[in-house]
Amino acid sequence: MVHTIPLDVLIRYPKAFTRAELEAPENIRRVSNTALKFTKTENTDEYVIGAGPLLDFYDDWSTFFARYRTASRADLLTHKSVIQKRYKGLFI
């Protein structure tokens, strides 16, 4: 499961959303198992998200965060809409 608007927003743009809004069912999506690709890290038993749609989804948000040091609620909702269309195959 992923938050379509990441919880990082609470720190980066503290007035845009409440925690309850970001943890609401409308902001959480199940991810298709076929979209998950994990890579085992060297010298540990941990796995990290590997190349694939889920990593691309997070990279897209990272790019948004880097580009917009300030963002309104409307900006975030617009980006959420764009991302949901772009990665529609990621979600169940």
PDB file of N, CA, C and O in Angstrom, chain B, residues numbered from 101:
ATOM      1  N   MET B 101       0.836  -1.167   0.000  1.00  0.00           N
ATOM      2  CA  MET B 101       0.000   0.000   0.000  1.00  0.00           C
ATOM      3  C   MET B 101       0.892   1.245   0.000  1.00  0.00           C
ATOM      4  O   MET B 101       1.948   1.271   0.632  1.00  0.00           O
ATOM      5  N   VAL B 102       0.451   2.254  -0.708  1.00  0.00           N
ATOM      6  CA  VAL B 102       1.178   3.525  -0.746  1.00  0.00           C
ATOM      7  C   VAL B 102       0.205   4.682  -0.544  1.00  0.00           C
ATOM      8  O   VAL B 102      -0.986   4.588  -0.842  1.00  0.00           O
ATOM      9  N   HIS B 103       0.749   5.756  -0.036  1.00  0.00           N
ATOM     10  CA  HIS B 103      -0.008   7.001   0.064  1.00  0.00           C
ATOM     11  C   HIS B 103       0.180   7.739  -1.260  1.00  0.00           C
ATOM     12  O   HIS B 103       1.314   8.003  -1.660  1.00  0.00           O
ATOM     13  N   THR B 104      -0.901   8.072  -1.936  1.00  0.00           N
ATOM     14  CA  THR B 104      -0.763   8.755  -3.226  1.00  0.00           C
ATOM     15  C   THR B 104      -0.222  10.169  -3.057  1.00  0.00           C
ATOM     16  O   THR B 104       0.423  10.694  -3.965  1.00  0.00           O
ATOM     17  N   ILE B 105      -0.473  10.788  -1.919  1.00  0.00           N
ATOM     18  CA  ILE B 105       0.261  11.986  -1.506  1.00  0.00           C
ATOM     19  C   ILE B 105       1.075  11.530  -0.305  1.00  0.00           C
ATOM     20  O   ILE B 105       0.507  11.226   0.744  1.00  0.00           O
ATOM     21  N   PRO B 106       2.400  11.478  -0.442  1.00  0.00           N
ATOM     22  CA  PRO B 106       3.239  10.910   0.614  1.00  0.00           C
ATOM     23  C   PRO B 106       3.148  11.671   1.938  1.00  0.00           C
ATOM     24  O   PRO B 106       2.846  12.864   1.971  1.00  0.00           O
ATOM     25  N   LEU B 107       3.416  10.957   3.015  1.00  0.00           N
ATOM     26  CA  LEU B 107       3.396  11.563   4.341  1.00  0.00           C
ATOM     27  C   LEU B 107       4.491  12.616   4.520  1.00  0.00           C
ATOM     28  O   LEU B 107       4.404  13.450   5.421  1.00  0.00           O
ATOM     29  N   ASP B 108       5.508  12.586   3.679  1.00  0.00           N
ATOM     30  CA  ASP B 108       6.561  13.618   3.705  1.00  0.00           C
ATOM     31  C   ASP B 108       5.967  15.017   3.599  1.00  0.00           C
ATOM     32  O   ASP B 108       6.565  15.988   4.064  1.00  0.00           O
ATOM     33  N   VAL B 109       4.808  15.118   2.998  1.00  0.00           N
ATOM     34  CA  VAL B 109       4.133  16.400   2.819  1.00  0.00           C
ATOM     35  C   VAL B 109       3.882  17.072   4.172  1.00  0.00           C
ATOM     36  O   VAL B 109       3.890  18.300   4.264  1.00  0.00           O
ATOM     37  N   LEU B 110       3.664  16.284   5.205  1.00  0.00           N
ATOM     38  CA  LEU B 110       3.421  16.855   6.532  1.00  0.00           C
ATOM     39  C   LEU B 110       4.612  17.670   7.028  1.00  0.00           C
ATOM     40  O   LEU B 110       4.437  18.642   7.764  1.00  0.00           O
ATOM     41  N   ILE B 111       5.799  17.286   6.635  1.00  0.00           N
ATOM     42  CA  ILE B 111       7.016  18.002   7.033  1.00  0.00           C
ATOM     43  C   ILE B 111       7.348  19.104   6.026  1.00  0.00           C
ATOM     44  O   ILE B 111       7.680  20.224   6.414  1.00  0.00           O
ATOM     45  N   ARG B 112       7.260  18.786   4.748  1.00  0.00           N
ATOM     46  CA  ARG B 112       7.646  19.745   3.703  1.00  0.00           C
ATOM     47  C   ARG B 112       6.656  20.899   3.548  1.00  0.00           C
ATOM     48  O   ARG B 112       7.059  22.040   3.325  1.00  0.00           O
ATOM     49  N   TYR B 113       5.387  20.605   3.663  1.00  0.00           N
ATOM     50  CA  TYR B 113       4.327  21.611   3.486  1.00  0.00           C
ATOM     51  C   TYR B 113       3.324  21.439   4.631  1.00  0.00           C
ATOM     52  O   TYR B 113       2.204  20.985   4.399  1.00  0.00           O
ATOM     53  N   PRO B 114       3.706  21.791   5.858  1.00  0.00           N
ATOM     54  CA  PRO B 114       2.930  21.439   7.048  1.00  0.00           C
ATOM     55  C   PRO B 114       1.498  21.964   7.109  1.00  0.00           C
ATOM     56  O   PRO B 114       0.677  21.420   7.848  1.00  0.00           O
ATOM     57  N   LYS B 115       1.188  22.992   6.360  1.00  0.00           N
ATOM     58  CA  LYS B 115      -0.169  23.541   6.433  1.00  0.00           C
ATOM     59  C   LYS B 115      -1.093  23.024   5.325  1.00  0.00           C
ATOM     60  O   LYS B 115      -2.278  23.358   5.297  1.00  0.00           O
ATOM     61  N   ALA B 116      -0.562  22.225   4.431  1.00  0.00           N
ATOM     62  CA  ALA B 116      -1.356  21.782   3.272  1.00  0.00           C
ATOM     63  C   ALA B 116      -2.390  20.717   3.647  1.00  0.00           C
ATOM     64  O   ALA B 116      -3.528  20.771   3.183  1.00  0.00           O
ATOM     65  N   PHE B 117      -2.004  19.760   4.475  1.00  0.00           N
ATOM     66  CA  PHE B 117      -2.892  18.649   4.848  1.00  0.00           C
ATOM     67  C   PHE B 117      -2.669  18.279   6.303  1.00  0.00           C
ATOM     68  O   PHE B 117      -1.624  18.574   6.881  1.00  0.00           O
ATOM     69  N   THR B 118      -3.659  17.632   6.880  1.00  0.00           N
ATOM     70  CA  THR B 118      -3.494  17.055   8.216  1.00  0.00           C
ATOM     71  C   THR B 118      -3.073  15.597   8.047  1.00  0.00           C
ATOM     72  O   THR B 118      -3.239  15.010   6.978  1.00  0.00           O
ATOM     73  N   ARG B 119      -2.530  15.029   9.109  1.00  0.00           N
ATOM     74  CA  ARG B 119      -2.154  13.605   9.074  1.00  0.00           C
ATOM     75  C   ARG B 119      -3.385  12.750   8.780  1.00  0.00           C
ATOM     76  O   ARG B 119      -3.309  11.792   8.011  1.00  0.00           O
ATOM     77  N   ALA B 120      -4.502  13.091   9.384  1.00  0.00           N
ATOM     78  CA  ALA B 120      -5.735  12.319   9.165  1.00  0.00           C
ATOM     79  C   ALA B 120      -6.133  12.325   7.692  1.00  0.00           C
ATOM     80  O   ALA B 120      -6.580  11.304   7.170  1.00  0.00           O
ATOM     81  N   GLU B 121      -5.979  13.449   7.025  1.00  0.00           N
ATOM     82  CA  GLU B 121      -6.319  13.513   5.598  1.00  0.00           C
ATOM     83  C   GLU B 121      -5.403  12.616   4.769  1.00  0.00           C
ATOM     84  O   GLU B 121      -5.861  11.936   3.850  1.00  0.00           O
ATOM     85  N   LEU B 122      -4.116  12.614   5.090  1.00  0.00           N
ATOM     86  CA  LEU B 122      -3.177  11.806   4.308  1.00  0.00           C
ATOM     87  C   LEU B 122      -3.265  10.320   4.634  1.00  0.00           C
ATOM     88  O   LEU B 122      -2.864   9.480   3.828  1.00  0.00           O
ATOM     89  N   GLU B 123      -3.786   9.995   5.805  1.00  0.00           N
ATOM     90  CA  GLU B 123      -3.943   8.588   6.172  1.00  0.00           C
ATOM     91  C   GLU B 123      -5.356   8.073   5.881  1.00  0.00           C
ATOM     92  O   GLU B 123      -5.674   6.924   6.187  1.00  0.00           O
ATOM     93  N   ALA B 124      -6.188   8.908   5.301  1.00  0.00           N
ATOM     94  CA  ALA B 124      -7.554   8.505   4.954  1.00  0.00           C
ATOM     95  C   ALA B 124      -7.527   7.497   3.798  1.00  0.00           C
ATOM     96  O   ALA B 124      -6.617   7.527   2.970  1.00  0.00           O
ATOM     97  N   PRO B 125      -8.512   6.618   3.742  1.00  0.00           N
ATOM     98  CA  PRO B 125      -8.564   5.608   2.681  1.00  0.00           C
ATOM     99  C   PRO B 125      -8.489   6.191   1.258  1.00  0.00           C
ATOM    100  O   PRO B 125      -7.984   5.533   0.349  1.00  0.00           O
ATOM    101  N   GLU B 126      -8.983   7.406   1.067  1.00  0.00           N
ATOM    102  CA  GLU B 126      -8.959   8.022  -0.266  1.00  0.00           C
ATOM    103  C   GLU B 126      -7.537   8.314  -0.738  1.00  0.00           C
ATOM    104  O   GLU B 126      -7.311   8.489  -1.936  1.00  0.00           O
ATOM    105  N   ASN B 127      -6.572   8.369   0.187  1.00  0.00           N
ATOM    106  CA  ASN B 127      -5.187   8.672  -0.172  1.00  0.00           C
ATOM    107  C   ASN B 127      -4.300   7.431  -0.164  1.00  0.00           C
ATOM    108  O   ASN B 127      -3.095   7.529  -0.396  1.00  0.00           O
ATOM    109  N   ILE B 128      -4.877   6.290   0.095  1.00  0.00           N
ATOM    110  CA  ILE B 128      -4.089   5.055   0.165  1.00  0.00           C
ATOM    111  C   ILE B 128      -4.531   4.114  -0.956  1.00  0.00           C
ATOM    112  O   ILE B 128      -5.723   3.891  -1.168  1.00  0.00           O
ATOM    113  N   ARG B 129      -3.545   3.571  -1.666  1.00  0.00           N
ATOM    114  CA  ARG B 129      -3.830   2.650  -2.773  1.00  0.00           C
ATOM    115  C   ARG B 129      -3.034   1.366  -2.589  1.00  0.00           C
ATOM    116  O   ARG B 129      -1.892   1.373  -2.129  1.00  0.00           O
ATOM    117  N   ARG B 130      -3.667   0.279  -2.959  1.00  0.00           N
ATOM    118  CA  ARG B 130      -2.966  -1.008  -3.000  1.00  0.00           C
ATOM    119  C   ARG B 130      -2.110  -1.031  -4.258  1.00  0.00           C
ATOM    120  O   ARG B 130      -2.487  -0.500  -5.303  1.00  0.00           O
ATOM    121  N   VAL B 131      -0.958  -1.654  -4.129  1.00  0.00           N
ATOM    122  CA  VAL B 131      -0.020  -1.750  -5.244  1.00  0.00           C
ATOM    123  C   VAL B 131      -0.044  -3.167  -5.794  1.00  0.00           C
ATOM    124  O   VAL B 131      -0.044  -4.140  -5.041  1.00  0.00           O
ATOM    125  N   SER B 132      -0.066  -3.266  -7.102  1.00  0.00           N
ATOM    126  CA  SER B 132      -0.041  -4.564  -7.769  1.00  0.00           C
ATOM    127  C   SER B 132       1.258  -5.298  -7.445  1.00  0.00           C
ATOM    128  O   SER B 132       2.335  -4.703  -7.485  1.00  0.00           O
ATOM    129  N   ASN B 133       1.161  -6.579  -7.128  1.00  0.00           N
ATOM    130  CA  ASN B 133       2.361  -7.378  -6.849  1.00  0.00           C
ATOM    131  C   ASN B 133       3.310  -7.411  -8.032  1.00  0.00           C
ATOM    132  O   ASN B 133       4.525  -7.498  -7.851  1.00  0.00           O
ATOM    133  N   THR B 134       2.773  -7.343  -9.235  1.00  0.00           N
ATOM    134  CA  THR B 134       3.637  -7.381 -10.424  1.00  0.00           C
ATOM    135  C   THR B 134       4.455  -6.101 -10.567  1.00  0.00           C
ATOM    136  O   THR B 134       5.457  -6.082 -11.281  1.00  0.00           O
ATOM    137  N   ALA B 135       4.032  -5.027  -9.889  1.00  0.00           N
ATOM    138  CA  ALA B 135       4.759  -3.756  -9.967  1.00  0.00           C
ATOM    139  C   ALA B 135       5.879  -3.676  -8.943  1.00  0.00           C
ATOM    140  O   ALA B 135       6.718  -2.778  -9.008  1.00  0.00           O
ATOM    141  N   LEU B 136       5.897  -4.610  -7.999  1.00  0.00           N
ATOM    142  CA  LEU B 136       6.907  -4.580  -6.951  1.00  0.00           C
ATOM    143  C   LEU B 136       8.168  -5.305  -7.400  1.00  0.00           C
ATOM    144  O   LEU B 136       8.119  -6.460  -7.825  1.00  0.00           O
ATOM    145  N   LYS B 137       9.274  -4.625  -7.301  1.00  0.00           N
ATOM    146  CA  LYS B 137      10.567  -5.229  -7.609  1.00  0.00           C
ATOM    147  C   LYS B 137      11.508  -4.827  -6.496  1.00  0.00           C
ATOM    148  O   LYS B 137      11.789  -3.645  -6.299  1.00  0.00           O
ATOM    149  N   PHE B 138      11.993  -5.820  -5.770  1.00  0.00           N
ATOM    150  CA  PHE B 138      12.881  -5.535  -4.660  1.00  0.00           C
ATOM    151  C   PHE B 138      14.269  -6.055  -4.964  1.00  0.00           C
ATOM    152  O   PHE B 138      14.430  -7.053  -5.667  1.00  0.00           O
ATOM    153  N   THR B 139      15.269  -5.373  -4.432  1.00  0.00           N
ATOM    154  CA  THR B 139      16.661  -5.734  -4.622  1.00  0.00           C
ATOM    155  C   THR B 139      17.278  -5.972  -3.248  1.00  0.00           C
ATOM    156  O   THR B 139      17.125  -5.155  -2.340  1.00  0.00           O
ATOM    157  N   LYS B 140      17.975  -7.094  -3.104  1.00  0.00           N
ATOM    158  CA  LYS B 140      18.638  -7.390  -1.829  1.00  0.00           C
ATOM    159  C   LYS B 140      19.881  -6.517  -1.729  1.00  0.00           C
ATOM    160  O   LYS B 140      20.671  -6.429  -2.669  1.00  0.00           O
ATOM    161  N   THR B 141      20.043  -5.872  -0.575  1.00  0.00           N
ATOM    162  CA  THR B 141      21.212  -5.023  -0.373  1.00  0.00           C
ATOM    163  C   THR B 141      22.424  -5.890  -0.060  1.00  0.00           C
ATOM    164  O   THR B 141      22.301  -6.984   0.491  1.00  0.00           O
ATOM    165  N   GLU B 142      23.591  -5.381  -0.420  1.00  0.00           N
ATOM    166  CA  GLU B 142      24.811  -6.136  -0.176  1.00  0.00           C
ATOM    167  C   GLU B 142      25.091  -6.259   1.319  1.00  0.00           C
ATOM    168  O   GLU B 142      24.883  -5.316   2.082  1.00  0.00           O
ATOM    169  N   ASN B 143      25.555  -7.408   1.712  1.00  0.00           N
ATOM    170  CA  ASN B 143      26.010  -7.682   3.079  1.00  0.00           C
ATOM    171  C   ASN B 143      24.922  -7.551   4.144  1.00  0.00           C
ATOM    172  O   ASN B 143      25.238  -7.466   5.331  1.00  0.00           O
ATOM    173  N   THR B 144      23.666  -7.533   3.750  1.00  0.00           N
ATOM    174  CA  THR B 144      22.576  -7.493   4.741  1.00  0.00           C
ATOM    175  C   THR B 144      21.457  -8.397   4.268  1.00  0.00           C
ATOM    176  O   THR B 144      21.484  -8.905   3.147  1.00  0.00           O
ATOM    177  N   ASP B 145      20.493  -8.588   5.113  1.00  0.00           N
ATOM    178  CA  ASP B 145      19.310  -9.359   4.738  1.00  0.00           C
ATOM    179  C   ASP B 145      18.143  -8.445   4.387  1.00  0.00           C
ATOM    180  O   ASP B 145      16.998  -8.894   4.334  1.00  0.00           O
ATOM    181  N   GLU B 146      18.425  -7.171   4.146  1.00  0.00           N
ATOM    182  CA  GLU B 146      17.375  -6.208   3.838  1.00  0.00           C
ATOM    183  C   GLU B 146      17.128  -6.131   2.341  1.00  0.00           C
ATOM    184  O   GLU B 146      18.017  -6.387   1.528  1.00  0.00           O
ATOM    185  N   TYR B 147      15.898  -5.773   1.999  1.00  0.00           N
ATOM    186  CA  TYR B 147      15.529  -5.549   0.613  1.00  0.00           C
ATOM    187  C   TYR B 147      15.079  -4.106   0.468  1.00  0.00           C
ATOM    188  O   TYR B 147      14.456  -3.550   1.373  1.00  0.00           O
ATOM    189  N   VAL B 148      15.391  -3.503  -0.661  1.00  0.00           N
ATOM    190  CA  VAL B 148      14.957  -2.138  -0.955  1.00  0.00           C
ATOM    191  C   VAL B 148      14.166  -2.159  -2.252  1.00  0.00           C
ATOM    192  O   VAL B 148      14.250  -3.115  -3.024  1.00  0.00           O
ATOM    193  N   ILE B 149      13.408  -1.120  -2.485  1.00  0.00           N
ATOM    194  CA  ILE B 149      12.653  -1.030  -3.735  1.00  0.00           C
ATOM    195  C   ILE B 149      13.646  -0.918  -4.882  1.00  0.00           C
ATOM    196  O   ILE B 149      14.495  -0.026  -4.895  1.00  0.00           O
ATOM    197  N   GLY B 150      13.536  -1.826  -5.845  1.00  0.00           N
ATOM    198  CA  GLY B 150      14.412  -1.807  -7.002  1.00  0.00           C
ATOM    199  C   GLY B 150      13.777  -1.052  -8.150  1.00  0.00           C
ATOM    200  O   GLY B 150      12.694  -0.484  -8.006  1.00  0.00           O
ATOM    201  N   ALA B 151      14.446  -1.046  -9.282  1.00  0.00           N
ATOM    202  CA  ALA B 151      13.931  -0.357 -10.464  1.00  0.00           C
ATOM    203  C   ALA B 151      12.551  -0.892 -10.819  1.00  0.00           C
ATOM    204  O   ALA B 151      12.307  -2.096 -10.739  1.00  0.00           O
ATOM    205  N   GLY B 152      11.679  -0.025 -11.198  1.00  0.00           N
ATOM    206  CA  GLY B 152      10.331  -0.424 -11.573  1.00  0.00           C
ATOM    207  C   GLY B 152       9.343   0.687 -11.288  1.00  0.00           C
ATOM    208  O   GLY B 152       9.725   1.774 -10.855  1.00  0.00           O
ATOM    209  N   PRO B 153       8.079   0.414 -11.530  1.00  0.00           N
ATOM    210  CA  PRO B 153       7.054   1.458 -11.407  1.00  0.00           C
ATOM    211  C   PRO B 153       6.945   2.086 -10.018  1.00  0.00           C
ATOM    212  O   PRO B 153       6.702   3.288  -9.911  1.00  0.00           O
ATOM    213  N   LEU B 154       7.118   1.305  -8.957  1.00  0.00           N
ATOM    214  CA  LEU B 154       6.987   1.880  -7.625  1.00  0.00           C
ATOM    215  C   LEU B 154       8.127   2.861  -7.341  1.00  0.00           C
ATOM    216  O   LEU B 154       7.902   3.927  -6.768  1.00  0.00           O
ATOM    217  N   LEU B 155       9.327   2.508  -7.733  1.00  0.00           N
ATOM    218  CA  LEU B 155      10.462   3.418  -7.571  1.00  0.00           C
ATOM    219  C   LEU B 155      10.249   4.674  -8.411  1.00  0.00           C
ATOM    220  O   LEU B 155      10.544   5.781  -7.962  1.00  0.00           O
ATOM    221  N   ASP B 156       9.742   4.504  -9.621  1.00  0.00           N
ATOM    222  CA  ASP B 156       9.453   5.659 -10.484  1.00  0.00           C
ATOM    223  C   ASP B 156       8.419   6.579  -9.839  1.00  0.00           C
ATOM    224  O   ASP B 156       8.531   7.802  -9.914  1.00  0.00           O
ATOM    225  N   PHE B 157       7.409   5.976  -9.204  1.00  0.00           N
ATOM    226  CA  PHE B 157       6.376   6.736  -8.497  1.00  0.00           C
ATOM    227  C   PHE B 157       7.012   7.609  -7.420  1.00  0.00           C
ATOM    228  O   PHE B 157       6.713   8.799  -7.330  1.00  0.00           O
ATOM    229  N   TYR B 158       7.891   7.024  -6.599  1.00  0.00           N
ATOM    230  CA  TYR B 158       8.551   7.794  -5.543  1.00  0.00           C
ATOM    231  C   TYR B 158       9.515   8.829  -6.118  1.00  0.00           C
ATOM    232  O   TYR B 158       9.625   9.933  -5.586  1.00  0.00           O
ATOM    233  N   ASP B 159      10.208   8.485  -7.192  1.00  0.00           N
ATOM    234  CA  ASP B 159      11.100   9.443  -7.842  1.00  0.00           C
ATOM    235  C   ASP B 159      10.333  10.648  -8.368  1.00  0.00           C
ATOM    236  O   ASP B 159      10.821  11.777  -8.314  1.00  0.00           O
ATOM    237  N   ASP B 160       9.140  10.405  -8.873  1.00  0.00           N
ATOM    238  CA  ASP B 160       8.299  11.485  -9.377  1.00  0.00           C
ATOM    239  C   ASP B 160       7.976  12.469  -8.251  1.00  0.00           C
ATOM    240  O   ASP B 160       8.053  13.683  -8.444  1.00  0.00           O
ATOM    241  N   TRP B 161       7.620  11.951  -7.089  1.00  0.00           N
ATOM    242  CA  TRP B 161       7.358  12.831  -5.952  1.00  0.00           C
ATOM    243  C   TRP B 161       8.629  13.536  -5.501  1.00  0.00           C
ATOM    244  O   TRP B 161       8.576  14.714  -5.149  1.00  0.00           O
ATOM    245  N   SER B 162       9.760  12.857  -5.500  1.00  0.00           N
ATOM    246  CA  SER B 162      11.032  13.489  -5.114  1.00  0.00           C
ATOM    247  C   SER B 162      11.357  14.660  -6.031  1.00  0.00           C
ATOM    248  O   SER B 162      11.838  15.698  -5.577  1.00  0.00           O
ATOM    249  N   THR B 163      11.096  14.493  -7.309  1.00  0.00           N
ATOM    250  CA  THR B 163      11.314  15.571  -8.275  1.00  0.00           C
ATOM    251  C   THR B 163      10.395  16.751  -7.966  1.00  0.00           C
ATOM    252  O   THR B 163      10.823  17.904  -8.003  1.00  0.00           O
ATOM    253  N   PHE B 164       9.140  16.459  -7.663  1.00  0.00           N
ATOM    254  CA  PHE B 164       8.199  17.516  -7.293  1.00  0.00           C
ATOM    255  C   PHE B 164       8.703  18.274  -6.062  1.00  0.00           C
ATOM    256  O   PHE B 164       8.710  19.505  -6.048  1.00  0.00           O
ATOM    257  N   PHE B 165       9.122  17.539  -5.031  1.00  0.00           N
ATOM    258  CA  PHE B 165       9.598  18.170  -3.798  1.00  0.00           C
ATOM    259  C   PHE B 165      10.812  19.061  -4.066  1.00  0.00           C
ATOM    260  O   PHE B 165      10.917  20.153  -3.507  1.00  0.00           O
ATOM    261  N   ALA B 166      11.726  18.596  -4.918  1.00  0.00           N
ATOM    262  CA  ALA B 166      12.924  19.380  -5.236  1.00  0.00           C
ATOM    263  C   ALA B 166      12.573  20.641  -6.022  1.00  0.00           C
ATOM    264  O   ALA B 166      13.197  21.687  -5.845  1.00  0.00           O
ATOM    265  N   ARG B 167      11.589  20.535  -6.875  1.00  0.00           N
ATOM    266  CA  ARG B 167      11.204  21.658  -7.743  1.00  0.00           C
ATOM    267  C   ARG B 167      10.385  22.707  -7.008  1.00  0.00           C
ATOM    268  O   ARG B 167      10.495  23.899  -7.296  1.00  0.00           O
ATOM    269  N   TYR B 168       9.562  22.268  -6.059  1.00  0.00           N
ATOM    270  CA  TYR B 168       8.653  23.178  -5.365  1.00  0.00           C
ATOM    271  C   TYR B 168       8.963  23.218  -3.873  1.00  0.00           C
ATOM    272  O   TYR B 168       8.469  22.395  -3.101  1.00  0.00           O
ATOM    273  N   ARG B 169       9.781  24.177  -3.482  1.00  0.00           N
ATOM    274  CA  ARG B 169      10.111  24.316  -2.068  1.00  0.00           C
ATOM    275  C   ARG B 169       8.881  24.748  -1.278  1.00  0.00           C
ATOM    276  O   ARG B 169       8.774  24.469  -0.084  1.00  0.00           O
ATOM    277  N   THR B 170       7.957  25.429  -1.946  1.00  0.00           N
ATOM    278  CA  THR B 170       6.655  25.733  -1.355  1.00  0.00           C
ATOM    279  C   THR B 170       5.609  25.236  -2.342  1.00  0.00           C
ATOM    280  O   THR B 170       5.780  25.356  -3.555  1.00  0.00           O
ATOM    281  N   ALA B 171       4.541  24.687  -1.821  1.00  0.00           N
ATOM    282  CA  ALA B 171       3.460  24.188  -2.676  1.00  0.00           C
ATOM    283  C   ALA B 171       2.150  24.320  -1.915  1.00  0.00           C
ATOM    284  O   ALA B 171       2.093  24.127  -0.700  1.00  0.00           O
ATOM    285  N   SER B 172       1.117  24.649  -2.646  1.00  0.00           N
ATOM    286  CA  SER B 172      -0.205  24.770  -2.030  1.00  0.00           C
ATOM    287  C   SER B 172      -0.895  23.406  -2.028  1.00  0.00           C
ATOM    288  O   SER B 172      -0.435  22.453  -2.657  1.00  0.00           O
ATOM    289  N   ARG B 173      -1.975  23.347  -1.327  1.00  0.00           N
ATOM    290  CA  ARG B 173      -2.813  22.150  -1.322  1.00  0.00           C
ATOM    291  C   ARG B 173      -3.258  21.828  -2.755  1.00  0.00           C
ATOM    292  O   ARG B 173      -3.252  20.669  -3.171  1.00  0.00           O
ATOM    293  N   ALA B 174      -3.642  22.863  -3.498  1.00  0.00           N
ATOM    294  CA  ALA B 174      -4.083  22.672  -4.891  1.00  0.00           C
ATOM    295  C   ALA B 174      -2.953  22.104  -5.745  1.00  0.00           C
ATOM    296  O   ALA B 174      -3.193  21.227  -6.576  1.00  0.00           O
ATOM    297  N   ASP B 175      -1.716  22.592  -5.553  1.00  0.00           N
ATOM    298  CA  ASP B 175      -0.561  22.072  -6.303  1.00  0.00           C
ATOM    299  C   ASP B 175      -0.374  20.579  -6.029  1.00  0.00           C
ATOM    300  O   ASP B 175      -0.132  19.795  -6.947  1.00  0.00           O
ATOM    301  N   LEU B 176      -0.488  20.201  -4.771  1.00  0.00           N
ATOM    302  CA  LEU B 176      -0.304  18.801  -4.389  1.00  0.00           C
ATOM    303  C   LEU B 176      -1.415  17.914  -4.938  1.00  0.00           C
ATOM    304  O   LEU B 176      -1.155  16.801  -5.397  1.00  0.00           O
ATOM    305  N   LEU B 177      -2.639  18.397  -4.893  1.00  0.00           N
ATOM    306  CA  LEU B 177      -3.762  17.625  -5.438  1.00  0.00           C
ATOM    307  C   LEU B 177      -3.643  17.472  -6.951  1.00  0.00           C
ATOM    308  O   LEU B 177      -3.976  16.422  -7.500  1.00  0.00           O
ATOM    309  N   THR B 178      -3.173  18.513  -7.618  1.00  0.00           N
ATOM    310  CA  THR B 178      -2.966  18.435  -9.068  1.00  0.00           C
ATOM    311  C   THR B 178      -1.890  17.402  -9.390  1.00  0.00           C
ATOM    312  O   THR B 178      -2.053  16.590 -10.300  1.00  0.00           O
ATOM    313  N   HIS B 179      -0.789  17.438  -8.638  1.00  0.00           N
ATOM    314  CA  HIS B 179       0.286  16.467  -8.890  1.00  0.00           C
ATOM    315  C   HIS B 179      -0.180  15.045  -8.582  1.00  0.00           C
ATOM    316  O   HIS B 179       0.186  14.106  -9.290  1.00  0.00           O
ATOM    317  N   LYS B 180      -0.981  14.883  -7.535  1.00  0.00           N
ATOM    318  CA  LYS B 180      -1.539  13.564  -7.216  1.00  0.00           C
ATOM    319  C   LYS B 180      -2.351  13.041  -8.398  1.00  0.00           C
ATOM    320  O   LYS B 180      -2.239  11.869  -8.758  1.00  0.00           O
ATOM    321  N   SER B 181      -3.160  13.895  -8.997  1.00  0.00           N
ATOM    322  CA  SER B 181      -3.989  13.505 -10.142  1.00  0.00           C
ATOM    323  C   SER B 181      -3.120  13.081 -11.327  1.00  0.00           C
ATOM    324  O   SER B 181      -3.387  12.071 -11.978  1.00  0.00           O
ATOM    325  N   VAL B 182      -2.085  13.863 -11.592  1.00  0.00           N
ATOM    326  CA  VAL B 182      -1.158  13.543 -12.690  1.00  0.00           C
ATOM    327  C   VAL B 182      -0.490  12.195 -12.441  1.00  0.00           C
ATOM    328  O   VAL B 182      -0.411  11.357 -13.339  1.00  0.00           O
ATOM    329  N   ILE B 183      -0.017  11.997 -11.235  1.00  0.00           N
ATOM    330  CA  ILE B 183       0.672  10.745 -10.888  1.00  0.00           C
ATOM    331  C   ILE B 183      -0.267   9.547 -10.974  1.00  0.00           C
ATOM    332  O   ILE B 183       0.128   8.490 -11.465  1.00  0.00           O
ATOM    333  N   GLN B 184      -1.496   9.697 -10.507  1.00  0.00           N
ATOM    334  CA  GLN B 184      -2.432   8.577 -10.579  1.00  0.00           C
ATOM    335  C   GLN B 184      -2.691   8.171 -12.019  1.00  0.00           C
ATOM    336  O   GLN B 184      -2.844   6.983 -12.303  1.00  0.00           O
ATOM    337  N   LYS B 185      -2.744   9.119 -12.924  1.00  0.00           N
ATOM    338  CA  LYS B 185      -2.931   8.792 -14.348  1.00  0.00           C
ATOM    339  C   LYS B 185      -1.663   8.161 -14.912  1.00  0.00           C
ATOM    340  O   LYS B 185      -1.728   7.172 -15.643  1.00  0.00           O
ATOM    341  N   ARG B 186      -0.519   8.728 -14.574  1.00  0.00           N
ATOM    342  CA  ARG B 186       0.762   8.247 -15.099  1.00  0.00           C
ATOM    343  C   ARG B 186       1.061   6.821 -14.644  1.00  0.00           C
ATOM    344  O   ARG B 186       1.607   6.026 -15.409  1.00  0.00           O
ATOM    345  N   TYR B 187       0.704   6.495 -13.403  1.00  0.00           N
ATOM    346  CA  TYR B 187       1.028   5.186 -12.838  1.00  0.00           C
ATOM    347  C   TYR B 187      -0.208   4.350 -12.568  1.00  0.00           C
ATOM    348  O   TYR B 187      -0.234   3.571 -11.615  1.00  0.00           O
ATOM    349  N   LYS B 188      -1.233   4.503 -13.395  1.00  0.00           N
ATOM    350  CA  LYS B 188      -2.498   3.794 -13.144  1.00  0.00           C
ATOM    351  C   LYS B 188      -2.308   2.274 -13.120  1.00  0.00           C
ATOM    352  O   LYS B 188      -3.062   1.580 -12.437  1.00  0.00           O
ATOM    353  N   GLY B 189      -1.332   1.744 -13.839  1.00  0.00           N
ATOM    354  CA  GLY B 189      -1.077   0.312 -13.841  1.00  0.00           C
ATOM    355  C   GLY B 189      -0.420  -0.177 -12.548  1.00  0.00           C
ATOM    356  O   GLY B 189      -0.367  -1.380 -12.291  1.00  0.00           O
ATOM    357  N   LEU B 190       0.073   0.748 -11.745  1.00  0.00           N
ATOM    358  CA  LEU B 190       0.718   0.414 -10.486  1.00  0.00           C
ATOM    359  C   LEU B 190      -0.290   0.021  -9.423  1.00  0.00           C
ATOM    360  O   LEU B 190      -0.019  -0.832  -8.578  1.00  0.00           O
ATOM    361  N   PHE B 191      -1.456   0.651  -9.473  1.00  0.00           N
ATOM    362  CA  PHE B 191      -2.459   0.474  -8.421  1.00  0.00           C
ATOM    363  C   PHE B 191      -3.506  -0.578  -8.773  1.00  0.00           C
ATOM    364  O   PHE B 191      -3.841  -0.789  -9.938  1.00  0.00           O
ATOM    365  N   ILE B 192      -4.007  -1.224  -7.735  1.00  0.00           N
ATOM    366  CA  ILE B 192      -5.073  -2.218  -7.907  1.00  0.00           C
ATOM    367  C   ILE B 192      -6.406  -1.524  -7.735  1.00  0.00           C
ATOM    368  O   ILE B 192      -7.453  -2.163  -7.837  1.00  0.00           O
TER     369      ILE B 192
END
